[in-house]
Amino acid sequence: MAAPHYSRTYRRFPLHVPVIFGGAPCVGEGTLLNLSVMGCSIMTDQPCSAEAMCA
């Protein structure tokens, strides 16, 4: 069985960059894994909810 095809509206750019992020209720350091017009993915040991808004 073939895997389902997911299309994104905006392209994600793969990166591996150290970052410091902040926003209530989470502040911390991590690694930026990918970036798009609508957001990014950060790997961190700091617990944050998936819905948390950071800057």
PQR file of N, CA, C, O and H, with PARSE charges and radii, in Angstrom:
ATOM      1  N   MET A   1       0.844  -1.174   0.000 -0.4000 1.5000
ATOM      2  CA  MET A   1       0.000   0.000   0.000 -0.0000 2.0000
ATOM      3  C   MET A   1       0.894   1.244   0.000  0.5500 1.7000
ATOM      4  O   MET A   1       1.832   1.335   0.792 -0.5500 1.4000
ATOM      5  N   ALA A   2       0.612   2.168  -0.860 -0.4000 1.5000
ATOM      6  CA  ALA A   2       1.413   3.395  -0.969 -0.0000 2.0000
ATOM      7  C   ALA A   2       1.095   4.347   0.181  0.5500 1.7000
ATOM      8  O   ALA A   2      -0.037   4.415   0.659 -0.5500 1.4000
ATOM      9  H   ALA A   2      -0.150   2.094  -1.503  0.4000 1.0000
ATOM     10  N   ALA A   3       2.119   5.078   0.612 -0.4000 1.5000
ATOM     11  CA  ALA A   3       1.936   6.076   1.674 -0.0000 2.0000
ATOM     12  C   ALA A   3       1.086   7.225   1.141  0.5500 1.7000
ATOM     13  O   ALA A   3       1.203   7.578  -0.033 -0.5500 1.4000
ATOM     14  H   ALA A   3       3.038   5.022   0.223  0.4000 1.0000
ATOM     15  N   PRO A   4       0.234   7.815   1.980 -0.5600 1.5000
ATOM     16  CA  PRO A   4      -0.584   8.940   1.516  0.2800 2.0000
ATOM     17  C   PRO A   4       0.291  10.132   1.162  0.5500 1.7000
ATOM     18  O   PRO A   4       1.339  10.344   1.771 -0.5500 1.4000
ATOM     19  N   HIS A   5      -0.140  10.905   0.183 -0.4000 1.5000
ATOM     20  CA  HIS A   5       0.597  12.091  -0.258 -0.0000 2.0000
ATOM     21  C   HIS A   5       0.058  13.314   0.474  0.5500 1.7000
ATOM     22  O   HIS A   5      -1.139  13.600   0.426 -0.5500 1.4000
ATOM     23  H   HIS A   5      -0.992  10.733  -0.312  0.4000 1.0000
ATOM     24  N   TYR A   6       0.943  14.027   1.148 -0.4000 1.5000
ATOM     25  CA  TYR A   6       0.572  15.252   1.837 -0.0000 2.0000
ATOM     26  C   TYR A   6       1.215  16.421   1.108  0.5500 1.7000
ATOM     27  O   TYR A   6       2.427  16.426   0.893 -0.5500 1.4000
ATOM     28  H   TYR A   6       1.915  13.795   1.188  0.4000 1.0000
ATOM     29  N   SER A   7       0.429  17.395   0.731 -0.4000 1.5000
ATOM     30  CA  SER A   7       1.013  18.575   0.097 -0.0000 2.0000
ATOM     31  C   SER A   7       0.891  19.757   1.045  0.5500 1.7000
ATOM     32  O   SER A   7      -0.125  19.922   1.721 -0.5500 1.4000
ATOM     33  H   SER A   7      -0.556  17.391   0.905  0.4000 1.0000
ATOM     34  N   ARG A   8       1.912  20.560   1.089 -0.4000 1.5000
ATOM     35  CA  ARG A   8       1.934  21.740   1.942 -0.0000 2.0000
ATOM     36  C   ARG A   8       1.728  22.964   1.072  0.5500 1.7000
ATOM     37  O   ARG A   8       2.116  22.990  -0.096 -0.5500 1.4000
ATOM     38  H   ARG A   8       2.737  20.426   0.540  0.4000 1.0000
ATOM     39  N   THR A   9       1.109  23.983   1.662 -0.4000 1.5000
ATOM     40  CA  THR A   9       0.908  25.235   0.942 -0.0000 2.0000
ATOM     41  C   THR A   9       2.237  25.952   0.740  0.5500 1.7000
ATOM     42  O   THR A   9       2.479  26.540  -0.314 -0.5500 1.4000
ATOM     43  H   THR A   9       0.794  23.963   2.611  0.4000 1.0000
ATOM     44  N   TYR A  10       3.100  25.901   1.760 -0.4000 1.5000
ATOM     45  CA  TYR A  10       4.389  26.590   1.705 -0.0000 2.0000
ATOM     46  C   TYR A  10       5.521  25.587   1.880  0.5500 1.7000
ATOM     47  O   TYR A  10       5.404  24.627   2.643 -0.5500 1.4000
ATOM     48  H   TYR A  10       2.904  25.424   2.617  0.4000 1.0000
ATOM     49  N   ARG A  11       6.599  25.818   1.176 -0.4000 1.5000
ATOM     50  CA  ARG A  11       7.771  24.952   1.254 -0.0000 2.0000
ATOM     51  C   ARG A  11       8.447  25.082   2.619  0.5500 1.7000
ATOM     52  O   ARG A  11       8.511  26.175   3.181 -0.5500 1.4000
ATOM     53  H   ARG A  11       6.694  26.597   0.556  0.4000 1.0000
ATOM     54  N   ARG A  12       8.948  23.971   3.147 -0.4000 1.5000
ATOM     55  CA  ARG A  12       9.746  23.977   4.380 -0.0000 2.0000
ATOM     56  C   ARG A  12      11.213  23.837   3.992  0.5500 1.7000
ATOM     57  O   ARG A  12      11.574  23.017   3.148 -0.5500 1.4000
ATOM     58  H   ARG A  12       8.895  23.083   2.690  0.4000 1.0000
ATOM     59  N   PHE A  13      12.049  24.653   4.624 -0.4000 1.5000
ATOM     60  CA  PHE A  13      13.476  24.618   4.356 -0.0000 2.0000
ATOM     61  C   PHE A  13      14.183  23.924   5.522  0.5500 1.7000
ATOM     62  O   PHE A  13      14.094  24.392   6.657 -0.5500 1.4000
ATOM     63  H   PHE A  13      11.756  25.320   5.309  0.4000 1.0000
ATOM     64  N   PRO A  14      14.883  22.818   5.261 -0.5600 1.5000
ATOM     65  CA  PRO A  14      15.581  22.119   6.338  0.2800 2.0000
ATOM     66  C   PRO A  14      16.794  22.923   6.806  0.5500 1.7000
ATOM     67  O   PRO A  14      17.558  23.443   5.993 -0.5500 1.4000
ATOM     68  N   LEU A  15      16.959  23.016   8.121 -0.4000 1.5000
ATOM     69  CA  LEU A  15      18.066  23.755   8.729 -0.0000 2.0000
ATOM     70  C   LEU A  15      18.565  22.985   9.943  0.5500 1.7000
ATOM     71  O   LEU A  15      17.935  22.021  10.378 -0.5500 1.4000
ATOM     72  H   LEU A  15      16.338  22.594   8.781  0.4000 1.0000
ATOM     73  N   HIS A  16      19.681  23.408  10.477 -0.4000 1.5000
ATOM     74  CA  HIS A  16      20.202  22.868  11.740 -0.0000 2.0000
ATOM     75  C   HIS A  16      20.942  24.018  12.405  0.5500 1.7000
ATOM     76  O   HIS A  16      22.167  24.106  12.322 -0.5500 1.4000
ATOM     77  H   HIS A  16      20.192  24.191  10.123  0.4000 1.0000
ATOM     78  N   VAL A  17      20.184  24.919  13.079 -0.4000 1.5000
ATOM     79  CA  VAL A  17      20.709  26.175  13.605 -0.0000 2.0000
ATOM     80  C   VAL A  17      20.349  26.299  15.084  0.5500 1.7000
ATOM     81  O   VAL A  17      19.189  26.105  15.447 -0.5500 1.4000
ATOM     82  H   VAL A  17      19.189  24.848  13.147  0.4000 1.0000
ATOM     83  N   PRO A  18      21.327  26.620  15.955 -0.5600 1.5000
ATOM     84  CA  PRO A  18      20.995  26.838  17.368  0.2800 2.0000
ATOM     85  C   PRO A  18      20.151  28.102  17.535  0.5500 1.7000
ATOM     86  O   PRO A  18      20.426  29.121  16.902 -0.5500 1.4000
ATOM     87  N   VAL A  19      19.118  28.037  18.391 -0.4000 1.5000
ATOM     88  CA  VAL A  19      18.226  29.179  18.611 -0.0000 2.0000
ATOM     89  C   VAL A  19      17.915  29.344  20.097  0.5500 1.7000
ATOM     90  O   VAL A  19      18.003  28.395  20.876 -0.5500 1.4000
ATOM     91  H   VAL A  19      18.895  27.209  18.905  0.4000 1.0000
ATOM     92  N   ILE A  20      17.551  30.564  20.465 -0.4000 1.5000
ATOM     93  CA  ILE A  20      16.983  30.882  21.772 -0.0000 2.0000
ATOM     94  C   ILE A  20      15.571  31.363  21.490  0.5500 1.7000
ATOM     95  O   ILE A  20      15.375  32.238  20.647 -0.5500 1.4000
ATOM     96  H   ILE A  20      17.480  31.335  19.832  0.4000 1.0000
ATOM     97  N   PHE A  21      14.584  30.807  22.182 -0.4000 1.5000
ATOM     98  CA  PHE A  21      13.196  31.189  21.931 -0.0000 2.0000
ATOM     99  C   PHE A  21      12.539  31.607  23.232  0.5500 1.7000
ATOM    100  O   PHE A  21      12.993  31.248  24.318 -0.5500 1.4000
ATOM    101  H   PHE A  21      14.743  30.096  22.867  0.4000 1.0000
ATOM    102  N   GLY A  22      11.468  32.368  23.109 -0.4000 1.5000
ATOM    103  CA  GLY A  22      10.754  32.798  24.297 -0.0000 2.0000
ATOM    104  C   GLY A  22       9.323  33.158  23.994  0.5500 1.7000
ATOM    105  O   GLY A  22       8.987  33.560  22.880 -0.5500 1.4000
ATOM    106  H   GLY A  22      11.099  32.660  22.226  0.4000 1.0000
ATOM    107  N   GLY A  23       8.497  33.013  24.984 -0.4000 1.5000
ATOM    108  CA  GLY A  23       7.079  33.316  24.885 -0.0000 2.0000
ATOM    109  C   GLY A  23       6.363  32.578  25.994  0.5500 1.7000
ATOM    110  O   GLY A  23       6.682  31.426  26.287 -0.5500 1.4000
ATOM    111  H   GLY A  23       8.770  32.686  25.889  0.4000 1.0000
ATOM    112  N   ALA A  24       5.402  33.229  26.606 -0.4000 1.5000
ATOM    113  CA  ALA A  24       4.695  32.592  27.720 -0.0000 2.0000
ATOM    114  C   ALA A  24       4.008  31.332  27.209  0.5500 1.7000
ATOM    115  O   ALA A  24       3.337  31.394  26.179 -0.5500 1.4000
ATOM    116  H   ALA A  24       5.142  34.165  26.368  0.4000 1.0000
ATOM    117  N   PRO A  25       4.139  30.231  27.859 -0.5600 1.5000
ATOM    118  CA  PRO A  25       4.807  29.991  29.131  0.2800 2.0000
ATOM    119  C   PRO A  25       6.189  29.351  28.980  0.5500 1.7000
ATOM    120  O   PRO A  25       6.736  28.893  29.983 -0.5500 1.4000
ATOM    121  N   CYS A  26       6.784  29.294  27.789 -0.4000 1.5000
ATOM    122  CA  CYS A  26       8.059  28.586  27.651 -0.0000 2.0000
ATOM    123  C   CYS A  26       9.165  29.496  27.120  0.5500 1.7000
ATOM    124  O   CYS A  26       8.948  30.319  26.230 -0.5500 1.4000
ATOM    125  H   CYS A  26       6.340  29.666  26.974  0.4000 1.0000
ATOM    126  N   VAL A  27      10.346  29.324  27.688 -0.4000 1.5000
ATOM    127  CA  VAL A  27      11.550  30.028  27.261 -0.0000 2.0000
ATOM    128  C   VAL A  27      12.667  29.002  27.272  0.5500 1.7000
ATOM    129  O   VAL A  27      12.749  28.192  28.195 -0.5500 1.4000
ATOM    130  H   VAL A  27      10.523  28.656  28.410  0.4000 1.0000
ATOM    131  N   GLY A  28      13.531  29.019  26.260 -0.4000 1.5000
ATOM    132  CA  GLY A  28      14.607  28.041  26.266 -0.0000 2.0000
ATOM    133  C   GLY A  28      15.507  28.133  25.058  0.5500 1.7000
ATOM    134  O   GLY A  28      15.453  29.089  24.285 -0.5500 1.4000
ATOM    135  H   GLY A  28      13.464  29.676  25.510  0.4000 1.0000
ATOM    136  N   GLU A  29      16.334  27.118  24.915 -0.4000 1.5000
ATOM    137  CA  GLU A  29      17.255  26.987  23.797 -0.0000 2.0000
ATOM    138  C   GLU A  29      16.942  25.696  23.064  0.5500 1.7000
ATOM    139  O   GLU A  29      16.400  24.755  23.643 -0.5500 1.4000
ATOM    140  H   GLU A  29      16.377  26.341  25.543  0.4000 1.0000
ATOM    141  N   GLY A  30      17.288  25.660  21.787 -0.4000 1.5000
ATOM    142  CA  GLY A  30      17.058  24.462  21.015 -0.0000 2.0000
ATOM    143  C   GLY A  30      17.739  24.540  19.672  0.5500 1.7000
ATOM    144  O   GLY A  30      18.641  25.351  19.464 -0.5500 1.4000
ATOM    145  H   GLY A  30      17.729  26.424  21.317  0.4000 1.0000
ATOM    146  N   THR A  31      17.302  23.691  18.762 -0.4000 1.5000
ATOM    147  CA  THR A  31      17.845  23.644  17.411 -0.0000 2.0000
ATOM    148  C   THR A  31      16.701  23.799  16.419  0.5500 1.7000
ATOM    149  O   THR A  31      15.737  23.034  16.451 -0.5500 1.4000
ATOM    150  H   THR A  31      16.569  23.032  18.931  0.4000 1.0000
ATOM    151  N   LEU A  32      16.809  24.784  15.542 -0.4000 1.5000
ATOM    152  CA  LEU A  32      15.824  25.004  14.481 -0.0000 2.0000
ATOM    153  C   LEU A  32      16.022  23.919  13.433  0.5500 1.7000
ATOM    154  O   LEU A  32      17.105  23.798  12.861 -0.5500 1.4000
ATOM    155  H   LEU A  32      17.592  25.405  15.516  0.4000 1.0000
ATOM    156  N   LEU A  33      14.976  23.125  13.174 -0.4000 1.5000
ATOM    157  CA  LEU A  33      15.073  22.004  12.246 -0.0000 2.0000
ATOM    158  C   LEU A  33      14.542  22.326  10.861  0.5500 1.7000
ATOM    159  O   LEU A  33      15.081  21.848   9.863 -0.5500 1.4000
ATOM    160  H   LEU A  33      14.096  23.224  13.638  0.4000 1.0000
ATOM    161  N   ASN A  34      13.484  23.135  10.789 -0.4000 1.5000
ATOM    162  CA  ASN A  34      12.974  23.563   9.489 -0.0000 2.0000
ATOM    163  C   ASN A  34      12.220  24.869   9.646  0.5500 1.7000
ATOM    164  O   ASN A  34      11.780  25.224  10.739 -0.5500 1.4000
ATOM    165  H   ASN A  34      13.046  23.523  11.600  0.4000 1.0000
ATOM    166  N   LEU A  35      12.080  25.579   8.533 -0.4000 1.5000
ATOM    167  CA  LEU A  35      11.484  26.914   8.536 -0.0000 2.0000
ATOM    168  C   LEU A  35      10.594  27.070   7.316  0.5500 1.7000
ATOM    169  O   LEU A  35      10.958  26.647   6.219 -0.5500 1.4000
ATOM    170  H   LEU A  35      12.438  25.290   7.645  0.4000 1.0000
ATOM    171  N   SER A  36       9.417  27.681   7.506 -0.4000 1.5000
ATOM    172  CA  SER A  36       8.521  27.985   6.394 -0.0000 2.0000
ATOM    173  C   SER A  36       7.908  29.358   6.630  0.5500 1.7000
ATOM    174  O   SER A  36       8.142  29.974   7.669 -0.5500 1.4000
ATOM    175  H   SER A  36       9.122  28.024   8.397  0.4000 1.0000
ATOM    176  N   VAL A  37       7.136  29.831   5.683 -0.4000 1.5000
ATOM    177  CA  VAL A  37       6.464  31.122   5.809 -0.0000 2.0000
ATOM    178  C   VAL A  37       5.532  31.130   7.015  0.5500 1.7000
ATOM    179  O   VAL A  37       5.376  32.165   7.662 -0.5500 1.4000
ATOM    180  H   VAL A  37       6.946  29.330   4.838  0.4000 1.0000
ATOM    181  N   MET A  38       4.915  30.001   7.327 -0.4000 1.5000
ATOM    182  CA  MET A  38       3.923  29.933   8.398 -0.0000 2.0000
ATOM    183  C   MET A  38       4.464  29.460   9.744  0.5500 1.7000
ATOM    184  O   MET A  38       3.707  29.411  10.714 -0.5500 1.4000
ATOM    185  H   MET A  38       5.042  29.160   6.802  0.4000 1.0000
ATOM    186  N   GLY A  39       5.741  29.111   9.837 -0.4000 1.5000
ATOM    187  CA  GLY A  39       6.247  28.666  11.128 -0.0000 2.0000
ATOM    188  C   GLY A  39       7.549  27.910  11.013  0.5500 1.7000
ATOM    189  O   GLY A  39       8.247  27.982  10.003 -0.5500 1.4000
ATOM    190  H   GLY A  39       6.356  29.151   9.050  0.4000 1.0000
ATOM    191  N   CYS A  40       7.859  27.186  12.067 -0.4000 1.5000
ATOM    192  CA  CYS A  40       9.111  26.444  12.108 -0.0000 2.0000
ATOM    193  C   CYS A  40       8.958  25.241  13.028  0.5500 1.7000
ATOM    194  O   CYS A  40       7.942  25.071  13.704 -0.5500 1.4000
ATOM    195  H   CYS A  40       7.291  27.128  12.888  0.4000 1.0000
ATOM    196  N   SER A  41       9.995  24.414  13.034 -0.4000 1.5000
ATOM    197  CA  SER A  41      10.068  23.274  13.935 -0.0000 2.0000
ATOM    198  C   SER A  41      11.364  23.399  14.721  0.5500 1.7000
ATOM    199  O   SER A  41      12.441  23.546  14.143 -0.5500 1.4000
ATOM    200  H   SER A  41      10.820  24.551  12.485  0.4000 1.0000
ATOM    201  N   ILE A  42      11.250  23.339  16.062 -0.4000 1.5000
ATOM    202  CA  ILE A  42      12.407  23.468  16.940 -0.0000 2.0000
ATOM    203  C   ILE A  42      12.494  22.231  17.823  0.5500 1.7000
ATOM    204  O   ILE A  42      11.501  21.815  18.421 -0.5500 1.4000
ATOM    205  H   ILE A  42      10.376  23.220  16.532  0.4000 1.0000
ATOM    206  N   MET A  43      13.686  21.643  17.904 -0.4000 1.5000
ATOM    207  CA  MET A  43      13.929  20.533  18.816 -0.0000 2.0000
ATOM    208  C   MET A  43      14.535  21.113  20.093  0.5500 1.7000
ATOM    209  O   MET A  43      15.521  21.849  20.039 -0.5500 1.4000
ATOM    210  H   MET A  43      14.493  21.981  17.419  0.4000 1.0000
ATOM    211  N   THR A  44      13.939  20.777  21.250 -0.4000 1.5000
ATOM    212  CA  THR A  44      14.398  21.309  22.524 -0.0000 2.0000
ATOM    213  C   THR A  44      14.093  20.331  23.646  0.5500 1.7000
ATOM    214  O   THR A  44      13.217  19.475  23.521 -0.5500 1.4000
ATOM    215  H   THR A  44      13.138  20.179  21.294  0.4000 1.0000
ATOM    216  N   ASP A  45      14.824  20.468  24.740 -0.4000 1.5000
ATOM    217  CA  ASP A  45      14.530  19.685  25.939 -0.0000 2.0000
ATOM    218  C   ASP A  45      13.506  20.387  26.820  0.5500 1.7000
ATOM    219  O   ASP A  45      12.988  19.792  27.765 -0.5500 1.4000
ATOM    220  H   ASP A  45      15.536  21.163  24.841  0.4000 1.0000
ATOM    221  N   GLN A  46      13.207  21.659  26.517 -0.4000 1.5000
ATOM    222  CA  GLN A  46      12.262  22.472  27.283 -0.0000 2.0000
ATOM    223  C   GLN A  46      10.834  22.017  26.971  0.5500 1.7000
ATOM    224  O   GLN A  46      10.440  22.026  25.805 -0.5500 1.4000
ATOM    225  H   GLN A  46      13.628  22.143  25.749  0.4000 1.0000
ATOM    226  N   PRO A  47      10.050  21.620  27.974 -0.5600 1.5000
ATOM    227  CA  PRO A  47       8.673  21.210  27.693  0.2800 2.0000
ATOM    228  C   PRO A  47       7.797  22.404  27.305  0.5500 1.7000
ATOM    229  O   PRO A  47       7.719  23.389  28.038 -0.5500 1.4000
ATOM    230  N   CYS A  48       7.149  22.308  26.165 -0.4000 1.5000
ATOM    231  CA  CYS A  48       6.207  23.328  25.674 -0.0000 2.0000
ATOM    232  C   CYS A  48       5.048  22.594  25.008  0.5500 1.7000
ATOM    233  O   CYS A  48       5.220  21.493  24.486 -0.5500 1.4000
ATOM    234  H   CYS A  48       7.212  21.507  25.569  0.4000 1.0000
ATOM    235  N   SER A  49       3.883  23.203  25.028 -0.4000 1.5000
ATOM    236  CA  SER A  49       2.756  22.603  24.316 -0.0000 2.0000
ATOM    237  C   SER A  49       2.911  22.887  22.826  0.5500 1.7000
ATOM    238  O   SER A  49       3.569  23.852  22.439 -0.5500 1.4000
ATOM    239  H   SER A  49       3.743  24.098  25.452  0.4000 1.0000
ATOM    240  N   ALA A  50       2.313  22.055  22.004 -0.4000 1.5000
ATOM    241  CA  ALA A  50       2.386  22.232  20.555 -0.0000 2.0000
ATOM    242  C   ALA A  50       1.750  23.544  20.117  0.5500 1.7000
ATOM    243  O   ALA A  50       2.102  24.077  19.065 -0.5500 1.4000
ATOM    244  H   ALA A  50       1.778  21.270  22.319  0.4000 1.0000
ATOM    245  N   GLU A  51       0.822  24.073  20.905 -0.4000 1.5000
ATOM    246  CA  GLU A  51       0.122  25.305  20.554 -0.0000 2.0000
ATOM    247  C   GLU A  51       0.817  26.557  21.082  0.5500 1.7000
ATOM    248  O   GLU A  51       0.355  27.664  20.805 -0.5500 1.4000
ATOM    249  H   GLU A  51       0.536  23.640  21.760  0.4000 1.0000
ATOM    250  N   ALA A  52       1.907  26.422  21.829 -0.4000 1.5000
ATOM    251  CA  ALA A  52       2.584  27.575  22.441 -0.0000 2.0000
ATOM    252  C   ALA A  52       3.092  28.531  21.368  0.5500 1.7000
ATOM    253  O   ALA A  52       3.650  28.103  20.358 -0.5500 1.4000
ATOM    254  H   ALA A  52       2.282  25.523  22.054  0.4000 1.0000
ATOM    255  N   MET A  53       2.896  29.811  21.592 -0.4000 1.5000
ATOM    256  CA  MET A  53       3.381  30.851  20.682 -0.0000 2.0000
ATOM    257  C   MET A  53       4.705  31.374  21.217  0.5500 1.7000
ATOM    258  O   MET A  53       4.774  31.871  22.341 -0.5500 1.4000
ATOM    259  H   MET A  53       2.442  30.158  22.412  0.4000 1.0000
ATOM    260  N   CYS A  54       5.743  31.262  20.419 -0.4000 1.5000
ATOM    261  CA  CYS A  54       7.073  31.719  20.821 -0.0000 2.0000
ATOM    262  C   CYS A  54       7.583  32.729  19.806  0.5500 1.7000
ATOM    263  O   CYS A  54       7.105  32.786  18.674 -0.5500 1.4000
ATOM    264  H   CYS A  54       5.686  30.858  19.506  0.4000 1.0000
ATOM    265  N   ALA A  55       8.554  33.519  20.223 -0.4000 1.5000
ATOM    266  CA  ALA A  55       9.148  34.520  19.329 -0.0000 2.0000
ATOM    267  C   ALA A  55      10.649  34.443  19.400  0.5500 1.7000
ATOM    268  O   ALA A  55      11.339  35.203  18.722 -0.5500 1.4000
ATOM    269  H   ALA A  55       8.943  33.473  21.143  0.4000 1.0000
TER
END
